[in-house]
């Protein structure tokens, strides 16, 4: 018998500036897509956004860890990856309108084992992602706001 308590979830209050270029109907449609032979980044982002909670299940939590790795190691997030998240299927960079949401989710507050270390890793990836997003043409005002949020969260963590 498994006596493990379910992981608590932290609700997400997504700022308007993060979502203003994303259509609610597109997010809803993508969030309900069935799994295929590839991992579409927008589908995973849509599921987290629609749920309005940071992931407590291992698949979605693993997703944020993978995004950290893609940004930290490869310096880019592609549109889709193989089922193991190792190789890009669609090598096109993630569409510009998705970057603010992805970066915001990396900056957010999380609950779970090794929260401190994982949160620092995600904030670091967000800083890398902000630089990448700037090169891709994401609006400077959004990136400045995301950078400010990341700096505030980092300060809260490290005192």
N, C-alpha and C positions, 0 to 999 in steps of 0.2 A: 504494500500500500504506500502511496506517495503522500507524505504529509507536508509537502512543500506548499507554502502559501503562494497564491498568485501574485505576480509582481504588480505593485501599484502603478497606476498610470498618471502621468502629469499632463493636464490639459494644455492645449496650445491656444493661445490668443494670437492669431496671425494678424499682423498689422496690414492695413489697407494697401500701403505702398508695395508690399510683397506680392499681393494677389491681383493688383489692378490690371495686369496684362494677361491674366489667365481667365479664361471663360469658365464659369461654374459648370456649365453643361459638359465642357470638354473634360474637366476634372472628374465629374460624376461618371461620365462614360468610360474614361480610362481606368478609374478605380474598380469598375465592375468587370473589366476584361479578364477572361480566363487565362491561365498560364499557358505559354507556348514553349517552343524549344529555345526561346531566347528571353533574356531579362531586359525589359524595356524600362529605362530609368524613370520615364514620365509616369508609368503605371504605378511603380512603387511610391513615388512622390505623391501621386494623387490619392493613394490609399491612406497615407499618413495624414495628408491635408483633410481629406473627407472625414476621417475618424476623429480629427481634432484632439488627438492624444499622441504623445510620443509612444513609439512601439514598445510593448512589453513582451511580445512574442519574439522568438529567436530569429525568424526570417527577416522581419522588418528591422530589428535591432542590428542584425548582421548587415543589412543593406547600408545603414549609416556608417558602419565600420568600413565597408567596401568603398563607399564614396570617399571616406578619409584617405584610404590607401590610393585610390585613383588620383586624387588631387596631390597628395604628398609625394608619390612615386612618379606618376606619369605627367602631372601638371595639367590634367584635363579630365573632364568627364564626357564620355561619348554617349550617343543616343541609346545604344543597346549592347548587351554583352551575352556571351554564351551562358549556358545554364549554370556553370561553375563561377561565373563572373571573372574569368581569366582573360578572355580574348574579346575584343570589340567585334560585334557582328556588323553594326552600322557605325562606321568610324567617324561619322559627322559629329562634331561637338554638340552637346546638349543644347537645344534651342535657347536663345537668349532670354526669352520670357520665363523660363523655368529656373534660371540661376538664382534670382532673389529668394524664391521659396526654398530651394535646396540649401542655400547658404544660411537662411534663417533657421532651418531645422537643425543644421549643424551647431549653430550658436546656442540653441535652446537648453533649458534645464532638463536633466534626465534623472531617473531613479533606477537603481539596480546595483548589482555587485560591481565593485571597482568604478563607481560613478566618477570619482575625482579624476582618475587617470584617463578614463574614456572621454570625459568632458574636456579635459585639457587637449587631448588628441583631436577632438572635433573642432574646438576653437582654433587650434593651429591650422587645421585643414581649411577652415572658413577663411582665415587670413590669406592662405595661398589661393583659395578660390576667388576671393575678392580681386586679387591681382589678375587672375586669369579672366574673370568676368569683365574686367575693365578692358582688356585686350580684345574681348569678343564684342564689345560695344554696349554692355549693360549701362543704363543711365547712371551718370556720376552721382547724382543726388541719392539714388537708392543705395549705391555702394558706400557712400559716406555714412548713411544711416545704419547700414549693416555693420560697418566697421566700428561705429560708436557703440552699438549693442554688444559686439564681440569684446570690445575693450572694457565695457561695464561689467560684463559677465566674468571676464578674466580677473578683474579687480576684486569682484565679490569672492571669487575662489581663492585668490592668493593673498588677499588682505592688503 
